[in-house]
Every structure is written in C-alpha cells, then in structure tokens.
C-alpha cells in the first residue's frame, strides 16, 4: 500500500526502466545480481540466514563478480 498525494502515474512512471535482476548461486551463497554488458554481474543483495555471510566483503552489494 502506498499512501501519497503524488499521482500513481508519476510514482510508477519509471518502473519499466528498472533493470531486471537475477538470482544466482555463487560460492554456495544465493545472490540477487544485475547482469552487466561485459558478461559480469553486480551484486544487489545477499540472500542468507547466516549472519557471518553479511560481514564478508566478498558478498557486499555493489561488488562486481
């Protein structure tokens, strides 16, 4: 639910411009990534229930795989 005085058409105008992300497994961890033009991936989100995974810079959002 979105409560705002801004019209829905304006709020959702650029929704189709958002790049499609993919879910992959990398080194045993599930990641949500954005594919890059050169065949690499940029990490958007780490999907894990292990708190130690979030402390590893290897899985930090923005990192290029």
C-alpha positions as a printed NumPy array, in Angstrom:
array([[  0.   ,   0.   ,   0.   ],
       [  1.389,   3.378,  -0.959],
       [ -0.006,   6.437,   0.772],
       [  0.994,   9.612,  -1.047],
       [ -0.516,  12.727,  -2.556],
       [  1.572,  12.192,  -5.707],
       [ -0.455,  10.643,  -8.556],
       [  0.155,   6.96 ,  -9.222],
       [  1.2  ,   7.688, -12.828],
       [  4.116,   9.81 , -11.615],
       [  5.236,   7.408,  -8.876],
       [  5.256,   4.399, -11.218],
       [  6.356,   6.212, -14.411],
       [  9.917,   4.839, -14.485],
       [  9.086,   1.369, -13.216],
       [  9.807,  -0.309, -16.554],
       [ 13.261,   1.353, -16.662],
       [ 14.441,  -0.612, -13.613],
       [ 16.889,  -3.275, -14.822],
       [ 15.844,  -6.885, -14.292],
       [ 17.847,  -8.673, -11.616],
       [ 18.614, -12.373, -11.466],
       [ 19.113, -14.784,  -8.597],
       [ 22.3  , -16.876,  -8.793],
       [ 24.359, -19.108,  -6.527],
       [ 27.974, -18.031,  -6.078],
       [ 30.333, -19.941,  -3.759],
       [ 27.378, -21.575,  -2.041],
       [ 25.515, -18.308,  -1.352],
       [ 22.365, -17.059,  -3.06 ],
       [ 22.753, -13.598,  -4.541],
       [ 20.479, -11.198,  -6.391],
       [ 22.596,  -9.639,  -9.149],
       [ 22.336,  -7.285, -12.112],
       [ 23.896,  -8.561, -15.342],
       [ 26.426,  -6.131, -16.829],
       [ 27.119,  -5.688, -20.562],
       [ 30.586,  -7.302, -20.346],
       [ 29.206, -10.61 , -19.022],
       [ 29.928,  -9.857, -15.376],
       [ 27.437,  -9.36 , -12.542],
       [ 26.979,  -6.672,  -9.889],
       [ 25.715,  -7.828,  -6.502],
       [ 22.449,  -6.191,  -5.435],
       [ 21.519,  -8.357,  -2.448],
       [ 22.848, -11.294,  -0.446],
       [ 20.164, -13.82 ,   0.471],
       [ 21.39 , -15.742,   3.513],
       [ 20.348, -16.713,   7.004],
       [ 23.971, -16.833,   8.2  ],
       [ 24.986, -13.513,   9.822],
       [ 28.668, -14.171,   9.076],
       [ 27.957, -14.01 ,   5.313],
       [ 26.949, -10.36 ,   5.672],
       [ 30.327,  -9.488,   7.228],
       [ 32.275, -10.786,   4.228],
       [ 33.305,  -8.061,   1.751],
       [ 33.208, -10.737,  -0.953],
       [ 29.389, -10.591,  -0.938],
       [ 28.949,  -6.825,  -0.41 ],
       [ 26.334,  -5.027,  -2.535],
       [ 27.951,  -3.243,  -5.464],
       [ 30.784,  -5.761,  -5.806],
       [ 31.424,  -6.972,  -9.37 ],
       [ 31.681, -10.728,  -9.988]])
